[in-house]
């Protein structure tokens, strides 16, 4: 494991007290680093909205985003159980849980996953969501990876709750609702860019994210400008 990258990740997840804090980009960083450092094939983050309903907020790729949506639509799966109980759900062999989550297990296998780790994003009694790691190959997990993944989830959770403390005029659920609205804009921009360039949705997201970072812009603001055709955006529209 790259210890330098691990240390950098903890710093990045903790260092969020900035005016232009972007929740979507923050959570995508979390999923990307879990895949890059912890041996997961894919990762996703579910967060609760103002009504306590889970929403897909970040995913390391389009395939796992759709699988997370499948869980929510069918109201079954390890990630939902993790959120509802506030306890980790660790399944090394998904095939053994077909009776427990019949639709989810079948969908996970179709997506190429054989194991999952669902880790709560919680601070004491407050559970705000779940970090979910998917593995292509079933079998025992690296004994060091699960505690590290939980530590990353804990740091991310503290950062989210710290945002609420730092901006007391805005409750956490309002921040999450704003992020949900941003997520819709980003999905629309991804679709528009994918159709225009003849690329897939994941490539479209990577392009938008890279452009936003290169031009020091919030991803949601860029997505809105791209959808509305309100700016030239050289290099993106061409």
N, C-alpha and C positions, 0 to 999 in steps of 0.2 A: 504494500500500500504506500502511496506517495504521502509521506508525513508532512511535507511542506504544503502540498495542496490541501490536505486535511486541515492543517492549522489555518490556512488562508480562508477556507470555507467557513470555519467557525467565526472568524473575524467578520467575513462578509455578511453572515446571517445575523450577527450581533450588532453590526454597525449600520443601523437603519434609521437613526434619528436625524433625518435630513428632510428638507422641505419638499423635495421632489420624490419622496419614497414611492416606489411603484410596486404594489403588492403582487401583481401578476408576474412581473419579472423576478421578484424576490422568490416566489414559490417555484417558478420554473428553474431558477438556479438550484434550489433544493433538490428537485427531481433529477436534474442533470448530474449533479455531483453524487447523488446516491448511485446512479448507474455507473458513472465514471470511476468511483472509488470503492464501492462496496460489492461489486460483482453481480448486481441485479441486472436483469435483462431490460427492465423497464420500471418506471416509477410514476405514481400519481398522487395528487393531494386532493382530498375532499374537505371542504369547510362548510360549516353550518351558516345559513342565512339568518335574517332577523326573525324568521318564524321557526328556527330550529331545524329546517330541512337541509339536508346535505346537497351540495352542489360541486361539480367538478371544477376545480380552480386552476389546476396545472397538471400536465402530463408530459413525460419525456418523449412521447411520440403519439401519432394519431391513433394507432392501433389500441394502445392502452387507454387513451381518452374514451374511445368507443366502448371498451370493456367496462370502464368505470361508469359510464352512462347506462350500460346494460344492467349493472348492479342496482343502480338507483331506480330504473324503470321497473325492474322485476322485484324490488324490495327484498333482495337476498344476496348474501355474500359475506366474506370475511371482513371487508372494510366497514360495512354497516354494523356488524356485530361488534367490531372494535370500537366504533364511535359510541354505540349505545351502552356498552359496558364500561368503557374507559380503560380497558385492559388489552394488552397485545393479543393478537390472534396469529399464531405461527403454525403454518401447515406445510410440512415438507413433502407430502404426497397428496396432491389435490384429488387424485383418483379415489382415495379412501374417504372422501367427504361427499360423494355423490348423493347419498341419502340426505345429508344436511342441507346442501345447496345444489340441487339437481340442475337447475337451469344455468347457474353461474359456472359450475364445474364444466359443463358441456361447452359453454361459450369460451371459457379460459383455454380449454384444450384446443378448440378451433383456432384460437389466437396464438397457439403455440406455447402456452404456459403450463408448467407442471407443478409449481409450488408458489406460495405467497407468504409474505410477512406483512401484516397490517398493524401499524403502531399508532397509539393514540397521541394526538397533539393536545396535551393537557397540562394544566398547572394546578396542583392540588385537586379541588373538586370541579374545576371548570374545564370542560372538554370542548374544544373549538373545532376539531376535525380529526382526520386520520392521514398518516403518511403510509402509502402502500407500495411495497416492493414486489415485483413479479419476476419469477425465475423460469427460464425455459426448461431446465433440467430438474426433475424431482430429486430429493435426497437431502441429507443433513446440511444445514447451513454452516458457514464459517462461524465458529463460536465467538469471534471478535467482531463480526460484522453487525449482528443484531444490536448489541449494546451501543455501538457507534451510531447506527441508524436512529436508535431511540434518542441518543444525545443530540443528534442533528435536529430531530423533531422537537425536542425540548427547547433547544435554543431558538428555533423558528417560532415556537409558541410564545416564548417569553418576549421575543421581539414584537410579535403581533399585539400582545397585551400591553407591552411597553408603549406602543404607538397610541393605544387608547389612553394611557396615563399621561403621555406627553401632550395629547390634544384632547383635553377633557371636554371640550365643547362638542366633540364628535364621538359618539358611542361606537364600540367595536362593530356592532351589527350594522351600523350605517356605513362604516368603512368597507365592510364586506359586501354590502349591497352595491356600493359604488364600484367595487372590484368586479362584481357580477355583471354590472352594466358595461364595464370596460371589456370584460371577456366576450360579450356579445359583439361589440364593435370589432374586436380583434378577429373573431371567427368570420365576420362578414368581410373584413379586409383580406383575410387569408383566402377565402373563396374567390374573391374578385381577382386577386393577384394570381392565384393558381390557374384560373380560367384564362386570364390574359396571356400568361407566359407558357401555358401548357405544362405546368409542373404539379407535383402532388402537394397536399396540404402542409406536410411537415417542411418541405422545401420552402413553401411560401412563408411559413412562420419564421423560419431561420433567416430568410431574406429581410422580412420586416423588422425582426429583432436586431439584426446586424445594422440595418440602416438607421434605426432609432439610436442605437449606441454610438454609431459613427458620427451622428449629427447631434448628439447630446439632447435627445428628445424623449419624452415619455411615450411608451409604446401605444397607449390608448389614444393619445393626441395625434400621433402619426396615423393610426388606423382611421380615426375620424376624418382627417384631412384627405387621406387616400380615397375613402368611400365617397366623400362629398365633392371630390375634385376641386377643392378650394385652394390648393397650392400646386405649384409646378412639380415639386419633388423630383428634381433632376437625378437621373440614375435609377429611379424607382419606376417611374411611368414609362421611361423609354424602353 
